[in-house]
Amino acid sequence: MTSAFDRRNWLAEVVIEEMVPDDLDEVMAIEHRSFPCAWSRCSYERELRNRNSHYFVARHRAEIVGYVGMWALSAECHITTLAVHPERRRRGLGGRLLRHLIDFTQERGATQVTLEVRERNDAARQLYRGFGFEERGLLPRYYGDTGENGVVMCKVLRVAGGREAAD
Ligand SMILES: CC(C)(COP(=O)(O)OP(=O)(O)OC[C@H]1O[C@@H](n2cnc3c(N)ncnc32)[C@H](O)[C@@H]1OP(=O)(O)O)[C@@H](O)C(=O)NCCC(=O)NCCS
């Protein structure tokens, strides 16, 4: 798959659904290939029981190809995770999952979305910047596994006619 046309067609077949415990085998496989310090299965099980958490998977036909999660903290949505299957990246799915989360949280009254990202994670920082996230601060040596700095990013949701103005 190389052309923009193929990528668009592929993305059009992706559906986003709430994550359920049966999804966790596939989610954990992507998790281990995506993060230097993967969350445990137990952490995901706990998250799925937390009423302030919301997790979604992206499914292409039968295969889970990505996921995203957040905590709803009053008027703030805090993104806890976002990952796309390593062989399915650069097809627009990361953006699609992010868009889904922003729309979902805005419909529930959130006015800002926050997250932390590794300083050297250029792919994610670029993705978030493209969605209008601003870098608000540095968390020195925030990631214990590598000692890497964390970057705090924030997007204020502007309300225009009940919806965020288009990016
Ligand atoms: C970050 C991640 C979710 C992006 O997913 P994706 O499906 O590849 O992203 P998209 O195809 O929607 O990319 C959207 C934009 O993000 C930026 N981007 C994505 N990957 C990039 C890369 N490797 N290098 C530079 N920019 C990149 C580009 O601006 C891209 O737009 P373009 O393709 O038109 O140039 C994916 O790389 C991933 O799962 N990484 C490992 C887990 C991770 O780091 N998660 C973030 C935790 S905060």
Ligand as a Chemical Component Dictionary entry (heavy atoms), coordinates in Angstrom:
data_LIG
# 
_chem_comp.id                   LIG 
_chem_comp.type                 NON-POLYMER 
_chem_comp.pdbx_formal_charge   0 
_chem_comp.three_letter_code    LIG 
# 
loop_
_chem_comp_atom.comp_id 
_chem_comp_atom.atom_id 
_chem_comp_atom.alt_atom_id 
_chem_comp_atom.type_symbol 
_chem_comp_atom.charge 
_chem_comp_atom.model_Cartn_x 
_chem_comp_atom.model_Cartn_y 
_chem_comp_atom.model_Cartn_z 
_chem_comp_atom.pdbx_ordinal 
LIG C1  C1  C 0 2.367  8.712  17.132 1  
LIG C2  C2  C 0 1.507  7.699  16.344 2  
LIG C3  C3  C 0 0.261  7.361  17.149 3  
LIG C4  C4  C 0 1.110  8.357  14.996 4  
LIG O1  O1  O 0 0.219  7.463  14.326 5  
LIG P1  P1  P 0 0.041  7.488  12.733 6  
LIG O2  O2  O 0 -1.168 6.699  12.396 7  
LIG O3  O3  O 0 1.312  7.108  12.071 8  
LIG O4  O4  O 0 -0.222 9.055  12.491 9  
LIG P2  P2  P 0 -0.881 9.717  11.200 10 
LIG O5  O5  O 0 -0.673 8.869  9.993  11 
LIG O6  O6  O 0 -2.269 10.112 11.538 12 
LIG O7  O7  O 0 0.049  11.020 11.076 13 
LIG C5  C5  C 0 -0.494 12.330 11.193 14 
LIG C6  C6  C 0 0.662  13.315 11.169 15 
LIG O8  O8  O 0 1.520  13.118 12.309 16 
LIG C7  C7  C 0 2.887  13.403 11.943 17 
LIG N1  N1  N 0 3.668  12.162 11.991 18 
LIG C8  C8  C 0 3.218  10.909 12.169 19 
LIG N2  N2  N 0 4.263  10.037 12.193 20 
LIG C9  C9  C 0 5.379  10.788 11.996 21 
LIG C10 C10 C 0 6.762  10.476 11.930 22 
LIG N3  N3  N 0 7.210  9.203  12.039 23 
LIG N4  N4  N 0 7.640  11.498 11.756 24 
LIG C11 C11 C 0 7.218  12.768 11.648 25 
LIG N5  N5  N 0 5.911  13.136 11.691 26 
LIG C12 C12 C 0 5.007  12.149 11.878 27 
LIG C13 C13 C 0 2.829  13.905 10.512 28 
LIG O9  O9  O 0 2.623  15.307 10.552 29 
LIG C14 C14 C 0 1.592  13.198 9.993  30 
LIG O10 O10 O 0 1.011  13.807 8.869  31 
LIG P3  P3  P 0 1.517  13.371 7.393  32 
LIG O11 O11 O 0 1.518  11.879 7.342  33 
LIG O12 O12 O 0 0.511  14.019 6.508  34 
LIG O13 O13 O 0 2.907  13.939 7.255  35 
LIG C15 C15 C 0 2.336  6.418  16.006 36 
LIG O14 O14 O 0 3.582  6.800  15.446 37 
LIG C16 C16 C 0 2.586  5.520  17.208 38 
LIG O15 O15 O 0 1.777  4.663  17.540 39 
LIG N6  N6  N 0 3.739  5.704  17.868 40 
LIG C17 C17 C 0 4.123  4.854  19.024 41 
LIG C18 C18 C 0 3.287  5.185  20.245 42 
LIG C19 C19 C 0 3.398  6.652  20.621 43 
LIG O16 O16 O 0 4.480  7.243  20.605 44 
LIG N7  N7  N 0 2.254  7.247  20.993 45 
LIG C20 C20 C 0 2.169  8.613  21.432 46 
LIG C21 C21 C 0 2.243  8.658  22.913 47 
LIG S1  S1  S 0 2.132  10.328 23.517 48 
# 
loop_
_chem_comp_bond.comp_id 
_chem_comp_bond.atom_id_1 
_chem_comp_bond.atom_id_2 
_chem_comp_bond.value_order 
_chem_comp_bond.pdbx_ordinal 
LIG C1  C2  SING 1  
LIG C2  C3  SING 2  
LIG C2  C4  SING 3  
LIG C2  C15 SING 4  
LIG C4  O1  SING 5  
LIG O1  P1  SING 6  
LIG P1  O2  DOUB 7  
LIG P1  O3  SING 8  
LIG P1  O4  SING 9  
LIG O4  P2  SING 10 
LIG P2  O5  DOUB 11 
LIG P2  O6  SING 12 
LIG P2  O7  SING 13 
LIG O7  C5  SING 14 
LIG C5  C6  SING 15 
LIG C6  O8  SING 16 
LIG C6  C14 SING 17 
LIG O8  C7  SING 18 
LIG C7  N1  SING 19 
LIG C7  C13 SING 20 
LIG N1  C8  SING 21 
LIG N1  C12 SING 22 
LIG C8  N2  DOUB 23 
LIG N2  C9  SING 24 
LIG C9  C10 SING 25 
LIG C9  C12 DOUB 26 
LIG C10 N3  SING 27 
LIG C10 N4  DOUB 28 
LIG N4  C11 SING 29 
LIG C11 N5  DOUB 30 
LIG N5  C12 SING 31 
LIG C13 O9  SING 32 
LIG C13 C14 SING 33 
LIG C14 O10 SING 34 
LIG O10 P3  SING 35 
LIG P3  O11 DOUB 36 
LIG P3  O12 SING 37 
LIG P3  O13 SING 38 
LIG C15 O14 SING 39 
LIG C15 C16 SING 40 
LIG C16 O15 DOUB 41 
LIG C16 N6  SING 42 
LIG N6  C17 SING 43 
LIG C17 C18 SING 44 
LIG C18 C19 SING 45 
LIG C19 O16 DOUB 46 
LIG C19 N7  SING 47 
LIG N7  C20 SING 48 
LIG C20 C21 SING 49 
LIG C21 S1  SING 50 
# 
